[in-house]
Amino acid sequence: MLERRDVVLIVRDGGDRRGPYEEAQRLYDEIVSDDPSPRLTPFERAQRAVRPTGNSR
């Protein structure tokens, strides 16, 4: 499963063409957060909640 996270980028230039990844990478800086935990939506939190096991009816 892919983790959802917020990413902050500083775009240095829009570029003149669609190029390879290495070239595109030079067009922006990613600001790394000190908070390693992903920010989940309420739905995502509910999906990850620990559910009791057993025969409950």
N, CA, C and O atoms as a Tripos MOL2 file, in Angstrom:
@<TRIPOS>MOLECULE
protein
  228   227    57     0     0
PROTEIN
NO_CHARGES

@<TRIPOS>ATOM
      1 N           0.8410   -1.1630    0.0000 N.3       1 MET1
      2 CA          0.0000    0.0000    0.0000 C.3       1 MET1
      3 C           0.8970    1.2410    0.0000 C.2       1 MET1
      4 O           1.9110    1.2860    0.6960 O.2       1 MET1
      5 N           0.5170    2.2240   -0.7730 N.am      2 LEU2
      6 CA          1.2600    3.4680   -0.8140 C.3       2 LEU2
      7 C           0.8760    4.3440    0.3640 C.2       2 LEU2
      8 O          -0.2950    4.4240    0.7360 O.2       2 LEU2
      9 N           1.8490    4.9860    0.9350 N.am      3 GLU3
     10 CA          1.5960    5.9010    2.0410 C.3       3 GLU3
     11 C           1.2290    7.2680    1.4770 C.2       3 GLU3
     12 O           1.7800    7.7100    0.4700 O.2       3 GLU3
     13 N           0.3010    7.9170    2.1370 N.am      4 ARG4
     14 CA         -0.0800    9.2660    1.7500 C.3       4 ARG4
     15 C           0.7180   10.2240    2.6170 C.2       4 ARG4
     16 O           0.7970   10.0490    3.8330 O.2       4 ARG4
     17 N           1.3040   11.2280    1.9980 N.am      5 ARG5
     18 CA          2.0380   12.2140    2.7640 C.3       5 ARG5
     19 C           1.9960   13.5460    2.0370 C.2       5 ARG5
     20 O           1.8150   13.6030    0.8200 O.2       5 ARG5
     21 N           2.1630   14.6000    2.7930 N.am      6 ASP6
     22 CA          2.2300   15.9330    2.2190 C.3       6 ASP6
     23 C           3.6740   16.2080    1.8320 C.2       6 ASP6
     24 O           4.6040   15.8600    2.5590 O.2       6 ASP6
     25 N           3.8460   16.8350    0.6770 N.am      7 VAL7
     26 CA          5.1740   17.1660    0.1930 C.3       7 VAL7
     27 C           5.2070   18.6600   -0.1050 C.2       7 VAL7
     28 O           4.2960   19.2000   -0.7330 O.2       7 VAL7
     29 N           6.2650   19.3180    0.3540 N.am      8 VAL8
     30 CA          6.4360   20.7400    0.0630 C.3       8 VAL8
     31 C           7.6130   20.8610   -0.9000 C.2       8 VAL8
     32 O           8.7120   20.3800   -0.6230 O.2       8 VAL8
     33 N           7.3640   21.5080   -2.0310 N.am      9 LEU9
     34 CA          8.3920   21.6850   -3.0550 C.3       9 LEU9
     35 C           8.6090   23.1630   -3.3200 C.2       9 LEU9
     36 O           7.6710   23.9580   -3.2770 O.2       9 LEU9
     37 N           9.8490   23.5210   -3.5940 N.am     10 ILE10
     38 CA         10.1670   24.8500   -4.1010 C.3      10 ILE10
     39 C          10.5390   24.6540   -5.5580 C.2      10 ILE10
     40 O          11.5350   24.0040   -5.8770 O.2      10 ILE10
     41 N           9.7330   25.2210   -6.4350 N.am     11 VAL11
     42 CA          9.9670   25.0820   -7.8750 C.3      11 VAL11
     43 C          10.9240   26.1850   -8.3080 C.2      11 VAL11
     44 O          10.6300   27.3700   -8.1500 O.2      11 VAL11
     45 N          12.0770   25.7860   -8.8580 N.am     12 ARG12
     46 CA         13.0810   26.7480   -9.3060 C.3      12 ARG12
     47 C          12.8260   27.2160  -10.7250 C.2      12 ARG12
     48 O          13.0720   28.3740  -11.0640 O.2      12 ARG12
     49 N          12.3300   26.3050  -11.5540 N.am     13 ASP13
     50 CA         12.1000   26.6200  -12.9600 C.3      13 ASP13
     51 C          11.0690   25.6460  -13.5010 C.2      13 ASP13
     52 O          10.9800   24.5050  -13.0490 O.2      13 ASP13
     53 N          10.2960   26.1010  -14.4650 N.am     14 GLY14
     54 CA          9.2770   25.2470  -15.0700 C.3      14 GLY14
     55 C           9.8250   24.3240  -16.1450 C.2      14 GLY14
     56 O           9.1540   23.3750  -16.5500 O.2      14 GLY14
     57 N          11.0190   24.5900  -16.6030 N.am     15 GLY15
     58 CA         11.6060   23.7700  -17.6510 C.3      15 GLY15
     59 C          11.0590   24.1700  -19.0130 C.2      15 GLY15
     60 O          10.0090   24.8030  -19.1170 O.2      15 GLY15
     61 N          11.7820   23.7920  -20.0450 N.am     16 ASP16
     62 CA         11.3850   24.1260  -21.4160 C.3      16 ASP16
     63 C          10.7530   22.9490  -22.1460 C.2      16 ASP16
     64 O          10.0650   23.1250  -23.1510 O.2      16 ASP16
     65 N          10.9920   21.7510  -21.6320 N.am     17 ARG17
     66 CA         10.4800   20.5540  -22.3010 C.3      17 ARG17
     67 C          10.3130   19.4370  -21.2830 C.2      17 ARG17
     68 O          10.7820   19.5360  -20.1490 O.2      17 ARG17
     69 N           9.6450   18.3840  -21.7010 N.am     18 ARG18
     70 CA          9.5390   17.2080  -20.8540 C.3      18 ARG18
     71 C          10.7990   16.3790  -21.0760 C.2      18 ARG18
     72 O          11.0600   15.8990  -22.1790 O.2      18 ARG18
     73 N          11.5710   16.2240  -20.0100 N.am     19 GLY19
     74 CA         12.8410   15.5260  -20.1480 C.3      19 GLY19
     75 C          12.9450   14.3630  -19.1940 C.2      19 GLY19
     76 O          11.9580   13.9710  -18.5730 O.2      19 GLY19
     77 N          14.1460   13.8040  -19.0720 N.am     20 PRO20
     78 CA         14.3640   12.6640  -18.1800 C.3      20 PRO20
     79 C          14.2590   13.0750  -16.7110 C.2      20 PRO20
     80 O          14.3500   14.2560  -16.3730 O.2      20 PRO20
     81 N          14.0700   12.0950  -15.8630 N.am     21 TYR21
     82 CA         13.9010   12.3010  -14.4190 C.3      21 TYR21
     83 C          15.0410   13.1150  -13.8270 C.2      21 TYR21
     84 O          14.8070   14.0450  -13.0550 O.2      21 TYR21
     85 N          16.2690   12.7730  -14.1840 N.am     22 GLU22
     86 CA         17.4320   13.4500  -13.6130 C.3      22 GLU22
     87 C          17.4170   14.9410  -13.9510 C.2      22 GLU22
     88 O          17.8010   15.7680  -13.1240 O.2      22 GLU22
     89 N          16.9860   15.2780  -15.1310 N.am     23 GLU23
     90 CA         16.9000   16.6820  -15.5420 C.3      23 GLU23
     91 C          15.7590   17.3920  -14.8040 C.2      23 GLU23
     92 O          15.9210   18.5260  -14.3540 O.2      23 GLU23
     93 N          14.6360   16.7400  -14.6860 N.am     24 ALA24
     94 CA         13.4780   17.3210  -13.9990 C.3      24 ALA24
     95 C          13.7800   17.5360  -12.5220 C.2      24 ALA24
     96 O          13.2990   18.5000  -11.9260 O.2      24 ALA24
     97 N          14.5600   16.6620  -11.9360 N.am     25 GLN25
     98 CA         14.9000   16.7500  -10.5160 C.3      25 GLN25
     99 C          15.6480   18.0400  -10.1900 C.2      25 GLN25
    100 O          15.5630   18.5360   -9.0670 O.2      25 GLN25
    101 N          16.3690   18.5780  -11.1480 N.am     26 ARG26
    102 CA         17.1210   19.8170  -10.9300 C.3      26 ARG26
    103 C          16.2200   21.0490  -10.9410 C.2      26 ARG26
    104 O          16.6850   22.1500  -10.6450 O.2      26 ARG26
    105 N          14.9460   20.8880  -11.2750 N.am     27 LEU27
    106 CA         14.0300   22.0190  -11.3740 C.3      27 LEU27
    107 C          13.3310   22.3440  -10.0530 C.2      27 LEU27
    108 O          12.6540   23.3680   -9.9570 O.2      27 LEU27
    109 N          13.4800   21.4990   -9.0420 N.am     28 TYR28
    110 CA         12.7940   21.7420   -7.7690 C.3      28 TYR28
    111 C          13.6270   21.2660   -6.5920 C.2      28 TYR28
    112 O          14.5320   20.4450   -6.7420 O.2      28 TYR28
    113 N          13.3020   21.7990   -5.4080 N.am     29 ASP29
    114 CA         13.8790   21.3450   -4.1400 C.3      29 ASP29
    115 C          12.7420   20.8310   -3.2810 C.2      29 ASP29
    116 O          11.6990   21.4770   -3.1770 O.2      29 ASP29
    117 N          12.9290   19.6840   -2.6710 N.am     30 GLU30
    118 CA         11.9190   19.1430   -1.7570 C.3      30 GLU30
    119 C          12.2930   19.5280   -0.3350 C.2      30 GLU30
    120 O          13.4280   19.3240    0.0960 O.2      30 GLU30
    121 N          11.3260   20.0870    0.3900 N.am     31 ILE31
    122 CA         11.5340   20.4510    1.7880 C.3      31 ILE31
    123 C          11.1250   19.2390    2.6200 C.2      31 ILE31
    124 O           9.9680   18.8180    2.5820 O.2      31 ILE31
    125 N          12.0670   18.6820    3.3650 N.am     32 VAL32
    126 CA         11.8230   17.4860    4.1550 C.3      32 VAL32
    127 C          11.3040   17.9030    5.5240 C.2      32 VAL32
    128 O          11.8900   18.7550    6.1920 O.2      32 VAL32
    129 N          10.1990   17.2900    5.9300 N.am     33 SER33
    130 CA          9.5880   17.5860    7.2210 C.3      33 SER33
    131 C          10.2560   16.7750    8.3190 C.2      33 SER33
    132 O          10.7600   15.6770    8.0800 O.2      33 SER33
    133 N          10.2540   17.3300    9.5280 N.am     34 ASP34
    134 CA         10.7870   16.5990   10.6850 C.3      34 ASP34
    135 C           9.7950   15.5720   11.1990 C.2      34 ASP34
    136 O          10.1570   14.7020   11.9910 O.2      34 ASP34
    137 N           8.5380   15.6640   10.7550 N.am     35 ASP35
    138 CA          7.4790   14.7520   11.1930 C.3      35 ASP35
    139 C           7.4200   13.5660   10.2290 C.2      35 ASP35
    140 O           6.8930   13.7050    9.1250 O.2      35 ASP35
    141 N           7.9570   12.3890   10.6250 N.am     36 PRO36
    142 CA          7.9940   11.2460    9.7150 C.3      36 PRO36
    143 C           6.6430   10.5470    9.5500 C.2      36 PRO36
    144 O           6.4830    9.7360    8.6380 O.2      36 PRO36
    145 N           5.6740   10.8440   10.4120 N.am     37 SER37
    146 CA          4.3940   10.1420   10.3270 C.3      37 SER37
    147 C           3.5220   10.7510    9.2440 C.2      37 SER37
    148 O           3.4180   11.9740    9.1500 O.2      37 SER37
    149 N           2.8940    9.9180    8.4270 N.am     38 PRO38
    150 CA          2.0230   10.4490    7.3780 C.3      38 PRO38
    151 C           0.7450   11.0290    7.9730 C.2      38 PRO38
    152 O           0.2800   10.5740    9.0180 O.2      38 PRO38
    153 N           0.1870   12.0180    7.3180 N.am     39 ARG39
    154 CA         -1.0880   12.5880    7.7520 C.3      39 ARG39
    155 C          -2.1920   11.8250    7.0400 C.2      39 ARG39
    156 O          -2.3160   11.8850    5.8170 O.2      39 ARG39
    157 N          -2.9780   11.1180    7.8070 N.am     40 LEU40
    158 CA         -4.0020   10.2520    7.2440 C.3      40 LEU40
    159 C          -5.3710   10.9200    7.2890 C.2      40 LEU40
    160 O          -5.6630   11.7150    8.1820 O.2      40 LEU40
    161 N          -6.1920   10.5850    6.3190 N.am     41 THR41
    162 CA         -7.5720   11.0370    6.3320 C.3      41 THR41
    163 C          -8.3260   10.1860    7.3450 C.2      41 THR41
    164 O          -7.8450    9.1160    7.7190 O.2      41 THR41
    165 N          -9.4980   10.6340    7.7990 N.am     42 PRO42
    166 CA        -10.2860    9.8020    8.7170 C.3      42 PRO42
    167 C         -10.5690    8.4110    8.1450 C.2      42 PRO42
    168 O         -10.5570    7.4250    8.8820 O.2      42 PRO42
    169 N         -10.8200    8.3270    6.8520 N.am     43 PHE43
    170 CA        -11.0610    7.0260    6.2220 C.3      43 PHE43
    171 C          -9.8280    6.1300    6.3300 C.2      43 PHE43
    172 O          -9.9420    4.9510    6.6650 O.2      43 PHE43
    173 N          -8.6500    6.6900    6.0480 N.am     44 GLU44
    174 CA         -7.4210    5.8950    6.1320 C.3      44 GLU44
    175 C          -7.1520    5.4330    7.5680 C.2      44 GLU44
    176 O          -6.7140    4.3030    7.7810 O.2      44 GLU44
    177 N          -7.4140    6.3010    8.5540 N.am     45 ARG45
    178 CA         -7.2360    5.9010    9.9570 C.3      45 ARG45
    179 C          -8.1700    4.7570   10.3150 C.2      45 ARG45
    180 O          -7.7710    3.8240   11.0120 O.2      45 ARG45
    181 N          -9.4130    4.8200    9.8430 N.am     46 ALA46
    182 CA        -10.3830    3.7550   10.1270 C.3      46 ALA46
    183 C          -9.9490    2.4420    9.4860 C.2      46 ALA46
    184 O         -10.1320    1.3760   10.0740 O.2      46 ALA46
    185 N          -9.3820    2.5090    8.2990 N.am     47 GLN47
    186 CA         -8.9330    1.2990    7.6240 C.3      47 GLN47
    187 C          -7.7700    0.6370    8.3510 C.2      47 GLN47
    188 O          -7.6200   -0.5840    8.2900 O.2      47 GLN47
    189 N          -6.9600    1.4070    9.0260 N.am     48 ARG48
    190 CA         -5.7930    0.8770    9.7340 C.3      48 ARG48
    191 C          -6.0700    0.5360   11.1810 C.2      48 ARG48
    192 O          -5.2040   -0.0130   11.8630 O.2      48 ARG48
    193 N          -7.2560    0.8500   11.6620 N.am     49 ALA49
    194 CA         -7.5980    0.5980   13.0680 C.3      49 ALA49
    195 C          -7.5100   -0.8910   13.3600 C.2      49 ALA49
    196 O          -7.8650   -1.7250   12.5270 O.2      49 ALA49
    197 N          -7.0350   -1.2070   14.5490 N.am     50 VAL50
    198 CA         -6.9310   -2.6090   14.9600 C.3      50 VAL50
    199 C          -8.3220   -3.0960   15.3130 C.2      50 VAL50
    200 O          -9.0100   -2.5030   16.1430 O.2      50 VAL50
    201 N          -8.7210   -4.1640   14.6840 N.am     51 ARG51
    202 CA        -10.0440   -4.7320   14.9400 C.3      51 ARG51
    203 C          -9.8850   -5.9940   15.7790 C.2      51 ARG51
    204 O          -9.0060   -6.8150   15.5160 O.2      51 ARG51
    205 N         -10.7400   -6.1460   16.7930 N.am     52 PRO52
    206 CA        -10.6360   -7.3650   17.6120 C.3      52 PRO52
    207 C         -10.9600   -8.6150   16.7890 C.2      52 PRO52
    208 O         -11.8130   -8.5910   15.9010 O.2      52 PRO52
    209 N         -10.2690   -9.6870   17.1030 N.am     53 THR53
    210 CA        -10.5310  -10.9460   16.4200 C.3      53 THR53
    211 C         -11.3670  -11.8340   17.3160 C.2      53 THR53
    212 O         -11.3930  -11.6520   18.5330 O.2      53 THR53
    213 N         -12.0310  -12.7680   16.7350 N.am     54 GLY54
    214 CA        -12.8500  -13.6810   17.5250 C.3      54 GLY54
    215 C         -14.2420  -13.8110   16.9200 C.2      54 GLY54
    216 O         -14.5440  -13.2360   15.8740 O.2      54 GLY54
    217 N         -15.0650  -14.5700   17.5940 N.am     55 ASN55
    218 CA        -16.4160  -14.8070   17.0990 C.3      55 ASN55
    219 C         -17.4030  -13.8670   17.8030 C.2      55 ASN55
    220 O         -18.0690  -14.2710   18.7570 O.2      55 ASN55
    221 N         -17.4950  -12.6740   17.3600 N.am     56 SER56
    222 CA        -18.4780  -11.7560   17.9420 C.3      56 SER56
    223 C         -19.6070  -11.5830   16.9640 C.2      56 SER56
    224 O         -19.3890  -11.2810   15.7910 O.2      56 SER56
    225 N         -20.8300  -11.7770   17.4530 N.am     57 ARG57
    226 CA        -22.0180  -11.6600   16.5800 C.3      57 ARG57
    227 C         -22.9750  -10.7000   17.1630 C.2      57 ARG57
    228 O         -24.0360  -10.4580   16.5870 O.2      57 ARG57
@<TRIPOS>BOND
     1     1     2 1
     2     2     3 1
     3     3     4 2
     4     3     5 am
     5     5     6 1
     6     6     7 1
     7     7     8 2
     8     7     9 am
     9     9    10 1
    10    10    11 1
    11    11    12 2
    12    11    13 am
    13    13    14 1
    14    14    15 1
    15    15    16 2
    16    15    17 am
    17    17    18 1
    18    18    19 1
    19    19    20 2
    20    19    21 am
    21    21    22 1
    22    22    23 1
    23    23    24 2
    24    23    25 am
    25    25    26 1
    26    26    27 1
    27    27    28 2
    28    27    29 am
    29    29    30 1
    30    30    31 1
    31    31    32 2
    32    31    33 am
    33    33    34 1
    34    34    35 1
    35    35    36 2
    36    35    37 am
    37    37    38 1
    38    38    39 1
    39    39    40 2
    40    39    41 am
    41    41    42 1
    42    42    43 1
    43    43    44 2
    44    43    45 am
    45    45    46 1
    46    46    47 1
    47    47    48 2
    48    47    49 am
    49    49    50 1
    50    50    51 1
    51    51    52 2
    52    51    53 am
    53    53    54 1
    54    54    55 1
    55    55    56 2
    56    55    57 am
    57    57    58 1
    58    58    59 1
    59    59    60 2
    60    59    61 am
    61    61    62 1
    62    62    63 1
    63    63    64 2
    64    63    65 am
    65    65    66 1
    66    66    67 1
    67    67    68 2
    68    67    69 am
    69    69    70 1
    70    70    71 1
    71    71    72 2
    72    71    73 am
    73    73    74 1
    74    74    75 1
    75    75    76 2
    76    75    77 am
    77    77    78 1
    78    78    79 1
    79    79    80 2
    80    79    81 am
    81    81    82 1
    82    82    83 1
    83    83    84 2
    84    83    85 am
    85    85    86 1
    86    86    87 1
    87    87    88 2
    88    87    89 am
    89    89    90 1
    90    90    91 1
    91    91    92 2
    92    91    93 am
    93    93    94 1
    94    94    95 1
    95    95    96 2
    96    95    97 am
    97    97    98 1
    98    98    99 1
    99    99   100 2
   100    99   101 am
   101   101   102 1
   102   102   103 1
   103   103   104 2
   104   103   105 am
   105   105   106 1
   106   106   107 1
   107   107   108 2
   108   107   109 am
   109   109   110 1
   110   110   111 1
   111   111   112 2
   112   111   113 am
   113   113   114 1
   114   114   115 1
   115   115   116 2
   116   115   117 am
   117   117   118 1
   118   118   119 1
   119   119   120 2
   120   119   121 am
   121   121   122 1
   122   122   123 1
   123   123   124 2
   124   123   125 am
   125   125   126 1
   126   126   127 1
   127   127   128 2
   128   127   129 am
   129   129   130 1
   130   130   131 1
   131   131   132 2
   132   131   133 am
   133   133   134 1
   134   134   135 1
   135   135   136 2
   136   135   137 am
   137   137   138 1
   138   138   139 1
   139   139   140 2
   140   139   141 am
   141   141   142 1
   142   142   143 1
   143   143   144 2
   144   143   145 am
   145   145   146 1
   146   146   147 1
   147   147   148 2
   148   147   149 am
   149   149   150 1
   150   150   151 1
   151   151   152 2
   152   151   153 am
   153   153   154 1
   154   154   155 1
   155   155   156 2
   156   155   157 am
   157   157   158 1
   158   158   159 1
   159   159   160 2
   160   159   161 am
   161   161   162 1
   162   162   163 1
   163   163   164 2
   164   163   165 am
   165   165   166 1
   166   166   167 1
   167   167   168 2
   168   167   169 am
   169   169   170 1
   170   170   171 1
   171   171   172 2
   172   171   173 am
   173   173   174 1
   174   174   175 1
   175   175   176 2
   176   175   177 am
   177   177   178 1
   178   178   179 1
   179   179   180 2
   180   179   181 am
   181   181   182 1
   182   182   183 1
   183   183   184 2
   184   183   185 am
   185   185   186 1
   186   186   187 1
   187   187   188 2
   188   187   189 am
   189   189   190 1
   190   190   191 1
   191   191   192 2
   192   191   193 am
   193   193   194 1
   194   194   195 1
   195   195   196 2
   196   195   197 am
   197   197   198 1
   198   198   199 1
   199   199   200 2
   200   199   201 am
   201   201   202 1
   202   202   203 1
   203   203   204 2
   204   203   205 am
   205   205   206 1
   206   206   207 1
   207   207   208 2
   208   207   209 am
   209   209   210 1
   210   210   211 1
   211   211   212 2
   212   211   213 am
   213   213   214 1
   214   214   215 1
   215   215   216 2
   216   215   217 am
   217   217   218 1
   218   218   219 1
   219   219   220 2
   220   219   221 am
   221   221   222 1
   222   222   223 1
   223   223   224 2
   224   223   225 am
   225   225   226 1
   226   226   227 1
   227   227   228 2
@<TRIPOS>SUBSTRUCTURE
     1 MET1         2 RESIDUE 1 A MET
     2 LEU2         6 RESIDUE 1 A LEU
     3 GLU3        10 RESIDUE 1 A GLU
     4 ARG4        14 RESIDUE 1 A ARG
     5 ARG5        18 RESIDUE 1 A ARG
     6 ASP6        22 RESIDUE 1 A ASP
     7 VAL7        26 RESIDUE 1 A VAL
     8 VAL8        30 RESIDUE 1 A VAL
     9 LEU9        34 RESIDUE 1 A LEU
    10 ILE10       38 RESIDUE 1 A ILE
    11 VAL11       42 RESIDUE 1 A VAL
    12 ARG12       46 RESIDUE 1 A ARG
    13 ASP13       50 RESIDUE 1 A ASP
    14 GLY14       54 RESIDUE 1 A GLY
    15 GLY15       58 RESIDUE 1 A GLY
    16 ASP16       62 RESIDUE 1 A ASP
    17 ARG17       66 RESIDUE 1 A ARG
    18 ARG18       70 RESIDUE 1 A ARG
    19 GLY19       74 RESIDUE 1 A GLY
    20 PRO20       78 RESIDUE 1 A PRO
    21 TYR21       82 RESIDUE 1 A TYR
    22 GLU22       86 RESIDUE 1 A GLU
    23 GLU23       90 RESIDUE 1 A GLU
    24 ALA24       94 RESIDUE 1 A ALA
    25 GLN25       98 RESIDUE 1 A GLN
    26 ARG26      102 RESIDUE 1 A ARG
    27 LEU27      106 RESIDUE 1 A LEU
    28 TYR28      110 RESIDUE 1 A TYR
    29 ASP29      114 RESIDUE 1 A ASP
    30 GLU30      118 RESIDUE 1 A GLU
    31 ILE31      122 RESIDUE 1 A ILE
    32 VAL32      126 RESIDUE 1 A VAL
    33 SER33      130 RESIDUE 1 A SER
    34 ASP34      134 RESIDUE 1 A ASP
    35 ASP35      138 RESIDUE 1 A ASP
    36 PRO36      142 RESIDUE 1 A PRO
    37 SER37      146 RESIDUE 1 A SER
    38 PRO38      150 RESIDUE 1 A PRO
    39 ARG39      154 RESIDUE 1 A ARG
    40 LEU40      158 RESIDUE 1 A LEU
    41 THR41      162 RESIDUE 1 A THR
    42 PRO42      166 RESIDUE 1 A PRO
    43 PHE43      170 RESIDUE 1 A PHE
    44 GLU44      174 RESIDUE 1 A GLU
    45 ARG45      178 RESIDUE 1 A ARG
    46 ALA46      182 RESIDUE 1 A ALA
    47 GLN47      186 RESIDUE 1 A GLN
    48 ARG48      190 RESIDUE 1 A ARG
    49 ALA49      194 RESIDUE 1 A ALA
    50 VAL50      198 RESIDUE 1 A VAL
    51 ARG51      202 RESIDUE 1 A ARG
    52 PRO52      206 RESIDUE 1 A PRO
    53 THR53      210 RESIDUE 1 A THR
    54 GLY54      214 RESIDUE 1 A GLY
    55 ASN55      218 RESIDUE 1 A ASN
    56 SER56      222 RESIDUE 1 A SER
    57 ARG57      226 RESIDUE 1 A ARG
